[in-house]
């Protein structure tokens, strides 16, 4: 492993990481952290994705806006509440991600030269990236989700929230001119609800909300701990592990898709963290062979279709359009 990172500069040399990202066993030193983060960042993801994929838009909001009767608004309100609850769970997960990702990076980045010593945490990292990719893929295909929540906020601000702050303050009994505790509690609850609604709105506003959370969290971690080089080393090693798995072509469709998605997000992360980006000729992540693997890997699920993977590279990269990016890479991505 001593020459691991320097050897990434040569396209032909992708050193074997010494473990299989498909079925690794967490080391005894990592097990407690692995089990805690797996519980918080991996275990909830099937339900979250299932809820997002199962979302269906409704015409009741359009009807309520065009004909704002009490009955129409009541119907729209009752229809939007399950969607609001779903968005709360998405936002709650993003907060867990903001808390858990630095804990994961603190091990992987601190011990980057010995990346192979943490196979369980590396696998967990690919699972987190896999989920983030899938979440953003399906979120982009549910544009009405943001519109539904905007309607919820519209009714919330208009006092439709039960009990509304206006109604609570106006009707609550008072003692010596001081509002009763229940009214103060209702007002406080309404203010807290409006504050959370604003945070959820900001979370779902980007085209790729989970990737945005990951990028922002990694940036903050790197800046706080001054570990830009170690973080880049960690991402390069993760990219290499995914590349090696894909080159073996073992036929496991699910794991192949995970490796593809994790490889793409690794390139995006490296492009944002490295001062020169991922696309220069001297880059330690080999973008051109990565693109070729994306284009030639078959039998993958819908989310890992080459067009979707390349679209994420194109839309989320920071340095792709720089003058230092080879024309061949620009031709592969910007004209696809």
N, C-alpha and C positions, 0 to 999 in steps of 0.2 A: 504493500500500500504506500510505501514511501514515495514512489514516483507517480502516484495515481493522478494527481491533478495536473502536473506538467504534461503528462502524456496525452491529455485530452486535446491538445492543440493539433494533433495529427489525425486526420479523418479516419485513417485505417485502424487506429489504436483506440479501442474502448475497453479498458481493463475490466476483467471479471471482478464483480464486487464481493464475491466469496459467499453469497447467499442468494436464496431464491425468494423474490418478493411475493411469490404466490402463497406459500405456506410456511412462513418463518415462525420460529419460536422465540418469544421475548426472553431476553437474558434475565437472570435472577435479580440483577441490579435494577433492571427497568420494569420489572413486573408490576410493581405497585402503581407506578405512573401510567404504564400501559393500560392496566385494568380500569383505572379512574378515567383516563381520557377516552378509552373505548366506550365506556358507559355513557359519557357525556357527548362525544362527538361522532361516534359511529353507530351505536345501538339505535338512536332515535331516527336515523336517516331514512330507513325504508318507509316508515309511517309518514314522515314529512313529504317525501317524494310522492307517495301514494295519494296523499291529500291534494298536492299541487296538480298532479296529473288528472285527478278526478274532478277538479274544478270545472264547472260549466257556467257560462255567462247567462244572464237572464234579461228579459225585456222589461221587467217591472220597473227598473230605474228610469228608463226612457219614458215609460208611461207616467211615472210619478213626476218627472220634470215637466213633461208637456201638459199634464193635467194634475196639478198639485192639490188634489182633494185629500181630506184626512184619510179616507179609506185607501187611496193609492199610496200615500206616504207610509201608512201603517204596514201595508203589504210589502213595500220596498224595505222598510226598516227590519221587519222580521226575516226577510230574505237575505239581507246583508250581514246580519249578526253572525251566522256560522262562518262566513268569509272573514269577518273581523277576527273571530277566535282563531281561525287558521293562520292569519297573518301575525297574530300575537305569538303563536308557537314558532313561526319562522324567525321573527325578530328575537325571541328568547334564545333560539339556537345560535343566532349570530353573536349574541352576547357571550354565550358559552365558548364560541369559537375565538372571540377576542381574548378571552381569559385563558383558554387551553392552548392555543397555538404558541404563545411565547414560552409556555412550559415545555412544549415539545421541542421548540427550537433551542431552548437553553441546553438541552442534552445533545441534539444532533449537531448544532453549530459549534458547541464547545469542544466536541470530540470529532470534528470533521475529518482530520487525517485518519481516524480509525472508524470510519462510517460503518464498516462491516460489523462492528461490535454491537450494533443496535438494530438488528433485523426486524424485531417486532415493532419498534417505533417507526422504522422506515415504512413498513407495510401499513401502519396506521396513518402515516402521512399520505400515502397514495390513496387510501380510502377517503380521507378528508377531501383531497383534491378531486377525486372521482365524484363525490357527492356535490361539491361546489359546481363542478362542470354541469352535472345533470340538472341541478336545481336551476341554474341560469338558463340552460337550454329550454326547459319547460316554462320558466317564467317569461322568456321572450315570446313564447307561443300562447301566452294568456294576457294580451294587452288590456282586456277588460278588467283584470284584477285591480289595477291601479284606479280605474274609473269607478269601480264599485266602492273602493275605500274612500275616494274623493267624495262620493255621494254620502257616505257615512259621516264624514267630517262636516259636510254641509249641514246635515240634520243635527249633528252634535253642536255645532256653533249656533244653530238656530234654536237651540233649547229643546231639541227632540230627545236628548239623552234623559233617561229617567233615573232619579229625579233631576230635573234641570236645575242649574244653579239659580236661575231667576225665580222659578216656582218655589224652590226650597227656601230661599231667603224671604220671599214675599209672604209665604203662608205659615212659616214656622212661628210658634209662640215665642215671646221674649220675656225676659225678666229684667226690670230696671233698664230697659232700652238695649239690653245685650241679647244678641241672637242666641237661641237655644243651641246646645252642643250638637243636636242632630242636624240643624241647618248648616252649622259650620262644617260638620263632617261631610254633608252632601256637597257643599261648595268645594271643599278640599278634594273630594273624590272626583268631581267634575273637572277641576283644574288638573288633577293628576292624569285623568283620562285624556284630556286635550293635549297635555304634554307628551304622553305616550303615543297618541295618534300622530303627533308631529314627527316623533322619532321613527315610527313605522313608515310614514310617508317618505322620509329621507332615506330609509333603508331600501325601499322598493323602487325608488326613483331611477337609479342607474339601470342600464340594460343588463348588466351582470352583477347583481347585488352581492352574491356570495364571494365572487372573485374580488370585487371591490373591497369587501371586508378583509379578505386575506391579504391583498396588496397593502392596504392601510395598516393592518396589524403588523405585518412584516417590516414595513418602513419604520413604524414607531419603535419596534423592537431593535432594529439595527441602529437607529439614531440614539436610542436611550443607552444602549450597551456598547456602542462603537464597535460593531462586529460586522462591518461590511464585507471584509474579505472572507471571514469564516462562514458567513451566510451564503456568499456566492459559492464557496467550496461545497457546502452542504447541498445546494441546489444542483450543482454540476454532478455530484455523486448520485443524487436522486434521478436526474435525467439519464445518467449512464445505466443505472439499474433497470430503468424502463426500456431503454434501447436494447440492452442485452436480452431482456425477456422477449421483446418483440422479434429479435433476430432468431431466436430459437424456434418460434412459431410452433408452440406445443399443442395448438388446437383448442385450448380453453377459451371460448368466445368471451365469457365474462371478464376473465383476467386480462385478455388481450385488449379489451375495451378500456379497462382500468389503466393499463400501462400506456395506451395511446393518450388518454385524457390527461393523465399525470405528466406525461412527457411534454405535452403541449403547454400545460400550465407552468411547468418548470422552466420552459423557454421564456414564457411571458414574465415570470418572476425574475429570472436572470436579466432579462432585457431592462427591467425597471430598476434593478439593484446595481448592476455593473455600470460604471460611468460611461463606457463606450457602447454598451448594449450587447445584444446577443448576435447581431448580424454582421459584424466586421469579420474579415477573413481570419483574424487571429482569435476569434471567440472560442472559449473552451466548451461551449455547447455547439454541436455540429448541426446547424439548421438545415442545410441542404439534404444530408442523408436522413434527417428526421422527416422532412417533407416527403421524401421518396418512400419511406416506410408508411407514412400516412396514406399515400396514394396507392400503395400496392398491397396493403393488408386488407383482406376480404373477410366476409362472414362476420361482420360486426353489427351490433344493434343500431337502431336508428340514431341514437344520440352521438355515436362515434363514427358516423358517416364522414368520409374525407372532406366533403364540402363544409360541414359544420366545424370540424377541427381546424381547417385552414381559415375559415371565417373568423374564428376566435383569435388565431394568431394575427390576422390582418387587422382586426378591430381593437385588440387590446394591447398590442405592442407599442412601445414608446419610441424606438429608434429605427423602425422599419423603413421609414421614408428619408432617413439621413443620407447624406451624400456618400458616407463611408460604406453603406450597404451595397454589396455587389449587385450589378444589374441582373445577373442570373437569378438571384433570390427574389429581387423585386418582380421579375417577370413571372416567377412561379407563384407569387402570392398576390401581387397587385393586379394581375391581369386574369386571375382565375375567377 
